[in-house]
Amino acid sequence: MRLILRILINIVAVGIAVWILPDDVFSVSGGIWVWLMIAVIIGLVNAFIGPIIKLISLPITCLTLGLFTLVINAFLLLISVWFANLLVPGSVALQGSNWFMTFVWAMVAALIISIVSGVLSWFLPDEKR
């Protein structure tokens, strides 16, 4: 049950990020299956690739007092978008006018997704009780 709730939280978080950011920057086109796919991909990328990248970048994360985590989350979001477009071409678009602006928009989208996901996770029941 908790896994289903986590996937729903990811769907809502991505939906709010798509709603807040301009349409030409971040968009998801398709039905509920595309939304479900992007939520699952974000969860899998954060579960398997995220810890490895966070461990490798631990020294710079400590030097920046944790701010480098924004860069890591943007990179993980770009990986998730890439995987989603491999499965369903053209389903998810995250783009800027050049590579730098694409990364800046990815940082903004990752920040929105992280905040919404964190707030909604507070309402999940605690498993340890």
CNS distance restraints for C-alpha pairs under 8 A (distance, minus, plus):
assign (resid   1 and name CA) (resid   5 and name CA) 6.40 0.50 0.50
assign (resid   2 and name CA) (resid   6 and name CA) 6.19 0.50 0.50
assign (resid   2 and name CA) (resid 124 and name CA) 7.82 0.50 0.50
assign (resid   3 and name CA) (resid   7 and name CA) 6.27 0.50 0.50
assign (resid   4 and name CA) (resid   8 and name CA) 6.21 0.50 0.50
assign (resid   5 and name CA) (resid   9 and name CA) 6.11 0.50 0.50
assign (resid   5 and name CA) (resid 124 and name CA) 7.75 0.50 0.50
assign (resid   6 and name CA) (resid  10 and name CA) 6.26 0.50 0.50
assign (resid   6 and name CA) (resid 121 and name CA) 7.83 0.50 0.50
assign (resid   7 and name CA) (resid  11 and name CA) 6.25 0.50 0.50
assign (resid   7 and name CA) (resid  36 and name CA) 7.43 0.50 0.50
assign (resid   7 and name CA) (resid  39 and name CA) 5.82 0.50 0.50
assign (resid   7 and name CA) (resid  40 and name CA) 6.35 0.50 0.50
assign (resid   7 and name CA) (resid  43 and name CA) 7.54 0.50 0.50
assign (resid   8 and name CA) (resid  12 and name CA) 6.22 0.50 0.50
assign (resid   8 and name CA) (resid  39 and name CA) 7.72 0.50 0.50
assign (resid   9 and name CA) (resid  13 and name CA) 6.04 0.50 0.50
assign (resid   9 and name CA) (resid 117 and name CA) 6.01 0.50 0.50
assign (resid   9 and name CA) (resid 120 and name CA) 6.58 0.50 0.50
assign (resid   9 and name CA) (resid 121 and name CA) 7.46 0.50 0.50
assign (resid  10 and name CA) (resid  14 and name CA) 6.04 0.50 0.50
assign (resid  10 and name CA) (resid  39 and name CA) 5.11 0.50 0.50
assign (resid  10 and name CA) (resid  40 and name CA) 7.92 0.50 0.50
assign (resid  10 and name CA) (resid  42 and name CA) 7.69 0.50 0.50
assign (resid  10 and name CA) (resid  43 and name CA) 7.67 0.50 0.50
assign (resid  10 and name CA) (resid 113 and name CA) 7.70 0.50 0.50
assign (resid  10 and name CA) (resid 117 and name CA) 6.49 0.50 0.50
assign (resid  11 and name CA) (resid  15 and name CA) 5.99 0.50 0.50
assign (resid  11 and name CA) (resid  35 and name CA) 6.18 0.50 0.50
assign (resid  11 and name CA) (resid  36 and name CA) 6.65 0.50 0.50
assign (resid  11 and name CA) (resid  38 and name CA) 7.73 0.50 0.50
assign (resid  11 and name CA) (resid  39 and name CA) 5.35 0.50 0.50
assign (resid  12 and name CA) (resid  16 and name CA) 6.13 0.50 0.50
assign (resid  12 and name CA) (resid 116 and name CA) 7.95 0.50 0.50
assign (resid  13 and name CA) (resid  17 and name CA) 6.28 0.50 0.50
assign (resid  13 and name CA) (resid 112 and name CA) 7.38 0.50 0.50
assign (resid  13 and name CA) (resid 113 and name CA) 4.87 0.50 0.50
assign (resid  13 and name CA) (resid 114 and name CA) 7.66 0.50 0.50
assign (resid  13 and name CA) (resid 116 and name CA) 5.33 0.50 0.50
assign (resid  13 and name CA) (resid 117 and name CA) 5.70 0.50 0.50
assign (resid  14 and name CA) (resid  18 and name CA) 6.11 0.50 0.50
assign (resid  14 and name CA) (resid  39 and name CA) 7.52 0.50 0.50
assign (resid  14 and name CA) (resid 113 and name CA) 5.92 0.50 0.50
assign (resid  15 and name CA) (resid  19 and name CA) 6.07 0.50 0.50
assign (resid  16 and name CA) (resid  20 and name CA) 6.06 0.50 0.50
assign (resid  16 and name CA) (resid 112 and name CA) 7.72 0.50 0.50
assign (resid  16 and name CA) (resid 113 and name CA) 7.62 0.50 0.50
assign (resid  16 and name CA) (resid 116 and name CA) 7.87 0.50 0.50
assign (resid  17 and name CA) (resid  21 and name CA) 6.04 0.50 0.50
assign (resid  17 and name CA) (resid  26 and name CA) 7.87 0.50 0.50
assign (resid  17 and name CA) (resid 109 and name CA) 5.72 0.50 0.50
assign (resid  17 and name CA) (resid 112 and name CA) 5.80 0.50 0.50
assign (resid  17 and name CA) (resid 113 and name CA) 6.19 0.50 0.50
assign (resid  18 and name CA) (resid  22 and name CA) 7.52 0.50 0.50
assign (resid  18 and name CA) (resid  23 and name CA) 7.39 0.50 0.50
assign (resid  18 and name CA) (resid  26 and name CA) 5.67 0.50 0.50
assign (resid  18 and name CA) (resid  27 and name CA) 5.73 0.50 0.50
assign (resid  18 and name CA) (resid  28 and name CA) 7.29 0.50 0.50
assign (resid  18 and name CA) (resid 109 and name CA) 7.98 0.50 0.50
assign (resid  21 and name CA) (resid  25 and name CA) 6.67 0.50 0.50
assign (resid  21 and name CA) (resid  26 and name CA) 6.29 0.50 0.50
assign (resid  21 and name CA) (resid 109 and name CA) 7.52 0.50 0.50
assign (resid  22 and name CA) (resid  26 and name CA) 6.54 0.50 0.50
assign (resid  23 and name CA) (resid  27 and name CA) 5.75 0.50 0.50
assign (resid  24 and name CA) (resid  95 and name CA) 7.44 0.50 0.50
assign (resid  25 and name CA) (resid  93 and name CA) 7.11 0.50 0.50
assign (resid  25 and name CA) (resid  94 and name CA) 5.44 0.50 0.50
assign (resid  25 and name CA) (resid  95 and name CA) 5.10 0.50 0.50
assign (resid  25 and name CA) (resid  96 and name CA) 5.96 0.50 0.50
assign (resid  25 and name CA) (resid 105 and name CA) 7.20 0.50 0.50
assign (resid  26 and name CA) (resid  92 and name CA) 7.53 0.50 0.50
assign (resid  26 and name CA) (resid  93 and name CA) 5.45 0.50 0.50
assign (resid  26 and name CA) (resid  94 and name CA) 4.49 0.50 0.50
assign (resid  26 and name CA) (resid  95 and name CA) 6.69 0.50 0.50
assign (resid  26 and name CA) (resid 109 and name CA) 7.99 0.50 0.50
assign (resid  27 and name CA) (resid  92 and name CA) 5.79 0.50 0.50
assign (resid  27 and name CA) (resid  93 and name CA) 5.18 0.50 0.50
assign (resid  27 and name CA) (resid  94 and name CA) 6.72 0.50 0.50
assign (resid  28 and name CA) (resid  34 and name CA) 7.64 0.50 0.50
assign (resid  28 and name CA) (resid  35 and name CA) 7.42 0.50 0.50
assign (resid  28 and name CA) (resid  91 and name CA) 5.72 0.50 0.50
assign (resid  28 and name CA) (resid  92 and name CA) 4.51 0.50 0.50
assign (resid  28 and name CA) (resid  93 and name CA) 6.45 0.50 0.50
assign (resid  29 and name CA) (resid  34 and name CA) 7.42 0.50 0.50
assign (resid  29 and name CA) (resid  90 and name CA) 7.65 0.50 0.50
assign (resid  29 and name CA) (resid  91 and name CA) 5.07 0.50 0.50
assign (resid  29 and name CA) (resid  92 and name CA) 6.36 0.50 0.50
assign (resid  30 and name CA) (resid  34 and name CA) 5.57 0.50 0.50
assign (resid  30 and name CA) (resid  35 and name CA) 7.53 0.50 0.50
assign (resid  30 and name CA) (resid  91 and name CA) 6.38 0.50 0.50
assign (resid  31 and name CA) (resid  35 and name CA) 6.79 0.50 0.50
assign (resid  32 and name CA) (resid  36 and name CA) 6.06 0.50 0.50
assign (resid  33 and name CA) (resid  37 and name CA) 5.94 0.50 0.50
assign (resid  34 and name CA) (resid  38 and name CA) 6.18 0.50 0.50
assign (resid  34 and name CA) (resid  88 and name CA) 7.89 0.50 0.50
assign (resid  34 and name CA) (resid  91 and name CA) 6.91 0.50 0.50
assign (resid  35 and name CA) (resid  39 and name CA) 6.22 0.50 0.50
assign (resid  36 and name CA) (resid  40 and name CA) 6.18 0.50 0.50
assign (resid  37 and name CA) (resid  41 and name CA) 6.06 0.50 0.50
assign (resid  37 and name CA) (resid  84 and name CA) 7.16 0.50 0.50
assign (resid  38 and name CA) (resid  42 and name CA) 6.05 0.50 0.50
assign (resid  38 and name CA) (resid  80 and name CA) 7.24 0.50 0.50
assign (resid  38 and name CA) (resid  81 and name CA) 7.51 0.50 0.50
assign (resid  38 and name CA) (resid  84 and name CA) 6.11 0.50 0.50
assign (resid  39 and name CA) (resid  43 and name CA) 6.25 0.50 0.50
assign (resid  40 and name CA) (resid  44 and name CA) 6.13 0.50 0.50
assign (resid  41 and name CA) (resid  45 and name CA) 5.98 0.50 0.50
assign (resid  41 and name CA) (resid  80 and name CA) 5.88 0.50 0.50
assign (resid  41 and name CA) (resid  83 and name CA) 7.34 0.50 0.50
assign (resid  41 and name CA) (resid  84 and name CA) 7.04 0.50 0.50
assign (resid  42 and name CA) (resid  46 and name CA) 6.03 0.50 0.50
assign (resid  42 and name CA) (resid  76 and name CA) 7.88 0.50 0.50
assign (resid  42 and name CA) (resid  77 and name CA) 6.99 0.50 0.50
assign (resid  42 and name CA) (resid  80 and name CA) 5.52 0.50 0.50
assign (resid  43 and name CA) (resid  47 and name CA) 6.04 0.50 0.50
assign (resid  44 and name CA) (resid  48 and name CA) 6.00 0.50 0.50
assign (resid  44 and name CA) (resid  49 and name CA) 7.87 0.50 0.50
assign (resid  45 and name CA) (resid  49 and name CA) 5.22 0.50 0.50
assign (resid  45 and name CA) (resid  50 and name CA) 6.30 0.50 0.50
assign (resid  45 and name CA) (resid  76 and name CA) 6.75 0.50 0.50
assign (resid  45 and name CA) (resid  79 and name CA) 7.59 0.50 0.50
assign (resid  45 and name CA) (resid  80 and name CA) 6.47 0.50 0.50
assign (resid  46 and name CA) (resid  50 and name CA) 4.55 0.50 0.50
assign (resid  46 and name CA) (resid  51 and name CA) 7.32 0.50 0.50
assign (resid  46 and name CA) (resid  76 and name CA) 6.94 0.50 0.50
assign (resid  47 and name CA) (resid  51 and name CA) 6.90 0.50 0.50
assign (resid  48 and name CA) (resid  52 and name CA) 7.36 0.50 0.50
assign (resid  49 and name CA) (resid  53 and name CA) 6.40 0.50 0.50
assign (resid  49 and name CA) (resid  76 and name CA) 7.81 0.50 0.50
assign (resid  50 and name CA) (resid  54 and name CA) 6.02 0.50 0.50
assign (resid  50 and name CA) (resid  72 and name CA) 7.95 0.50 0.50
assign (resid  50 and name CA) (resid  76 and name CA) 6.87 0.50 0.50
assign (resid  51 and name CA) (resid  55 and name CA) 5.98 0.50 0.50
assign (resid  52 and name CA) (resid  56 and name CA) 6.25 0.50 0.50
assign (resid  53 and name CA) (resid  57 and name CA) 6.09 0.50 0.50
assign (resid  53 and name CA) (resid  72 and name CA) 7.38 0.50 0.50
assign (resid  54 and name CA) (resid  58 and name CA) 5.89 0.50 0.50
assign (resid  54 and name CA) (resid  69 and name CA) 7.82 0.50 0.50
assign (resid  54 and name CA) (resid  72 and name CA) 7.24 0.50 0.50
assign (resid  57 and name CA) (resid  61 and name CA) 6.11 0.50 0.50
assign (resid  58 and name CA) (resid  62 and name CA) 6.10 0.50 0.50
assign (resid  59 and name CA) (resid  63 and name CA) 6.28 0.50 0.50
assign (resid  60 and name CA) (resid  64 and name CA) 6.15 0.50 0.50
assign (resid  60 and name CA) (resid  68 and name CA) 6.96 0.50 0.50
assign (resid  61 and name CA) (resid  65 and name CA) 6.05 0.50 0.50
assign (resid  61 and name CA) (resid  66 and name CA) 4.88 0.50 0.50
assign (resid  61 and name CA) (resid  67 and name CA) 6.61 0.50 0.50
assign (resid  61 and name CA) (resid  68 and name CA) 5.06 0.50 0.50
assign (resid  61 and name CA) (resid  69 and name CA) 6.59 0.50 0.50
assign (resid  62 and name CA) (resid  66 and name CA) 5.93 0.50 0.50
assign (resid  64 and name CA) (resid  68 and name CA) 6.17 0.50 0.50
assign (resid  67 and name CA) (resid  71 and name CA) 7.68 0.50 0.50
assign (resid  68 and name CA) (resid  72 and name CA) 6.45 0.50 0.50
assign (resid  69 and name CA) (resid  73 and name CA) 6.06 0.50 0.50
assign (resid  70 and name CA) (resid  74 and name CA) 6.18 0.50 0.50
assign (resid  70 and name CA) (resid 107 and name CA) 6.16 0.50 0.50
assign (resid  70 and name CA) (resid 110 and name CA) 7.39 0.50 0.50
assign (resid  70 and name CA) (resid 111 and name CA) 6.96 0.50 0.50
assign (resid  71 and name CA) (resid  75 and name CA) 6.20 0.50 0.50
assign (resid  71 and name CA) (resid 107 and name CA) 6.45 0.50 0.50
assign (resid  72 and name CA) (resid  76 and name CA) 6.18 0.50 0.50
assign (resid  73 and name CA) (resid  77 and name CA) 6.11 0.50 0.50
assign (resid  73 and name CA) (resid 107 and name CA) 7.02 0.50 0.50
assign (resid  73 and name CA) (resid 110 and name CA) 5.82 0.50 0.50
assign (resid  73 and name CA) (resid 111 and name CA) 7.80 0.50 0.50
assign (resid  74 and name CA) (resid  78 and name CA) 6.23 0.50 0.50
assign (resid  74 and name CA) (resid 103 and name CA) 6.84 0.50 0.50
assign (resid  74 and name CA) (resid 106 and name CA) 4.94 0.50 0.50
assign (resid  74 and name CA) (resid 107 and name CA) 4.55 0.50 0.50
assign (resid  74 and name CA) (resid 108 and name CA) 7.88 0.50 0.50
assign (resid  74 and name CA) (resid 109 and name CA) 7.60 0.50 0.50
assign (resid  74 and name CA) (resid 110 and name CA) 5.44 0.50 0.50
assign (resid  75 and name CA) (resid  79 and name CA) 6.27 0.50 0.50
assign (resid  75 and name CA) (resid 103 and name CA) 7.82 0.50 0.50
assign (resid  75 and name CA) (resid 106 and name CA) 7.57 0.50 0.50
assign (resid  76 and name CA) (resid  80 and name CA) 6.18 0.50 0.50
assign (resid  77 and name CA) (resid  81 and name CA) 6.20 0.50 0.50
assign (resid  77 and name CA) (resid 106 and name CA) 6.75 0.50 0.50
assign (resid  77 and name CA) (resid 110 and name CA) 6.48 0.50 0.50
assign (resid  78 and name CA) (resid  82 and name CA) 6.15 0.50 0.50
assign (resid  78 and name CA) (resid  94 and name CA) 7.70 0.50 0.50
assign (resid  78 and name CA) (resid 106 and name CA) 6.80 0.50 0.50
assign (resid  79 and name CA) (resid  83 and name CA) 6.23 0.50 0.50
assign (resid  80 and name CA) (resid  84 and name CA) 6.12 0.50 0.50
assign (resid  81 and name CA) (resid  85 and name CA) 6.17 0.50 0.50
assign (resid  81 and name CA) (resid  92 and name CA) 6.17 0.50 0.50
assign (resid  81 and name CA) (resid  93 and name CA) 7.24 0.50 0.50
assign (resid  81 and name CA) (resid  94 and name CA) 7.29 0.50 0.50
assign (resid  82 and name CA) (resid  86 and name CA) 6.31 0.50 0.50
assign (resid  83 and name CA) (resid  87 and name CA) 6.49 0.50 0.50
assign (resid  84 and name CA) (resid  88 and name CA) 6.07 0.50 0.50
assign (resid  84 and name CA) (resid  89 and name CA) 7.47 0.50 0.50
assign (resid  84 and name CA) (resid  91 and name CA) 7.07 0.50 0.50
assign (resid  84 and name CA) (resid  92 and name CA) 6.75 0.50 0.50
assign (resid  85 and name CA) (resid  89 and name CA) 4.38 0.50 0.50
assign (resid  85 and name CA) (resid  90 and name CA) 5.77 0.50 0.50
assign (resid  85 and name CA) (resid  91 and name CA) 5.98 0.50 0.50
assign (resid  85 and name CA) (resid  92 and name CA) 6.31 0.50 0.50
assign (resid  94 and name CA) (resid 102 and name CA) 6.87 0.50 0.50
assign (resid  94 and name CA) (resid 105 and name CA) 7.62 0.50 0.50
assign (resid  94 and name CA) (resid 106 and name CA) 7.04 0.50 0.50
assign (resid  95 and name CA) (resid 101 and name CA) 7.63 0.50 0.50
assign (resid  95 and name CA) (resid 102 and name CA) 4.79 0.50 0.50
assign (resid  95 and name CA) (resid 105 and name CA) 7.40 0.50 0.50
assign (resid  96 and name CA) (resid 100 and name CA) 7.70 0.50 0.50
assign (resid  96 and name CA) (resid 101 and name CA) 4.87 0.50 0.50
assign (resid  96 and name CA) (resid 102 and name CA) 4.10 0.50 0.50
assign (resid  96 and name CA) (resid 103 and name CA) 7.79 0.50 0.50
assign (resid  96 and name CA) (resid 105 and name CA) 6.91 0.50 0.50
assign (resid  97 and name CA) (resid 101 and name CA) 6.05 0.50 0.50
assign (resid  97 and name CA) (resid 102 and name CA) 6.92 0.50 0.50
assign (resid  98 and name CA) (resid 102 and name CA) 6.16 0.50 0.50
assign (resid  99 and name CA) (resid 103 and name CA) 6.27 0.50 0.50
assign (resid 100 and name CA) (resid 104 and name CA) 6.24 0.50 0.50
assign (resid 101 and name CA) (resid 105 and name CA) 6.06 0.50 0.50
assign (resid 102 and name CA) (resid 106 and name CA) 6.10 0.50 0.50
assign (resid 103 and name CA) (resid 107 and name CA) 6.18 0.50 0.50
assign (resid 104 and name CA) (resid 108 and name CA) 6.37 0.50 0.50
assign (resid 105 and name CA) (resid 109 and name CA) 6.05 0.50 0.50
assign (resid 106 and name CA) (resid 110 and name CA) 5.91 0.50 0.50
assign (resid 107 and name CA) (resid 111 and name CA) 6.05 0.50 0.50
assign (resid 108 and name CA) (resid 112 and name CA) 6.28 0.50 0.50
assign (resid 109 and name CA) (resid 113 and name CA) 6.12 0.50 0.50
assign (resid 110 and name CA) (resid 114 and name CA) 5.96 0.50 0.50
assign (resid 111 and name CA) (resid 115 and name CA) 6.14 0.50 0.50
assign (resid 112 and name CA) (resid 116 and name CA) 6.13 0.50 0.50
assign (resid 113 and name CA) (resid 117 and name CA) 5.85 0.50 0.50
assign (resid 114 and name CA) (resid 118 and name CA) 5.88 0.50 0.50
assign (resid 115 and name CA) (resid 119 and name CA) 6.14 0.50 0.50
assign (resid 116 and name CA) (resid 120 and name CA) 6.09 0.50 0.50
assign (resid 117 and name CA) (resid 121 and name CA) 5.95 0.50 0.50
assign (resid 118 and name CA) (resid 122 and name CA) 6.67 0.50 0.50
assign (resid 119 and name CA) (resid 123 and name CA) 7.63 0.50 0.50
assign (resid 120 and name CA) (resid 124 and name CA) 7.37 0.50 0.50
